[in-house]
Amino acid sequence: MVAGSVSLADVVTVLEGRDFLVRDTDTALGVVSAEKTERTTYHNADAVRPRLGGFVLGGSGGHVGAGVGVGFGSWGWGTNDDATRVERVSVALDGQDVRLTRDIRLFDWTGQLRESRTASDADFCASVRQQLASVASSSGGVQ
């Protein structure tokens, strides 16, 4: 693939075809940024811990009752293993090169960042480049 034959429109077409939402483009710099968000399971969530609680009741006639409860589960409305996976991709074009960066972040159900890693592996980059070459050749590479 000749880098000069790929346009920003080709990049947008390929990313949207991969279910990314284009967030920003800068035609002067030749950059497209996109992201994909999906619900997933966070397998490294804290193990479910037992919860201990108790109560004391007072009644009429000098009667008092007490109790102890043990529960398992999480506090709040979510569960500990719900998470959101955010995948971000940026593609930069110049006259000579097509540069691609990709990162993945995982947020737990409370919105806390749990994992962040670069994911610009060779397989992903090669498949995007192959799609770009295909789209560029069918669109004529108009810039």
Secondary structure as UniProt FT lines:
FT   HELIX           3..5
FT   HELIX           8..17
FT   TURN            18..19
FT   STRAND          21..26
FT   TURN            27..30
FT   STRAND          31..41
FT   TURN            43..44
FT   STRAND          50..58
FT   HELIX           60..62
FT   STRAND          64..72
FT   TURN            80..81
FT   STRAND          82..93
FT   STRAND          98..108
FT   TURN            109..110
FT   STRAND          113..118
FT   HELIX           122..139
FT   TURN            140..141
//
